[in-house]
């Protein structure tokens, strides 16, 4: 019987250790089957802080004991699906940045049809990649616990991110919340 592609969802606060944990899991999964490691980076260096974060992640991969094939893809994530097969183990970092990129790629009113189309584009793209790869580890930020301000854009963003997280966790084989560098299992399918 052929194994279904694996989806692992990892979320947590900023600088909680999500990416390090995700890299470790992806490397372990790939090593078990001698698969190829791929890093899908969604970040766009739009300011000095983001440039530094991207540089740090790039240096971490360069200094790793394993080789990562890196794809920079800030929009239309589903376009990458056909590039992968069951020997590929992917790390997508991160959904929060991907959502930002999709929302701000075009000047558009954030009405329900537009938000629904962004949701579909992201979910369809991630699940298309999952079906092709040996495993897909998806990282996102947990911003939903922050106080909600009276700002329509912030509220729309948080609702949409929550909806994306919920769908990814539903489809995930494992889901983790990282708190202070400690992974907490939220879902585990045996």
Secondary structure, 3 states (H helix, E strand, C coil): CCCCCEEEEEEECCCCCHHHHHHHHHHHHHHHHCCEEEEEECCCCCCHHHHHHHHHHHHHHHCCCCCEEEEECCCCHHHHHHHCCCCEEEEEECHHHHHHHHHHCCCCCCCHHHHHHHHHHHHHHHHHHHHHCCEEEEEEECCCCCCCCCCHHHHHHHHHHHHHHHHHHHHCCEEEEEECCEEEEEEECC
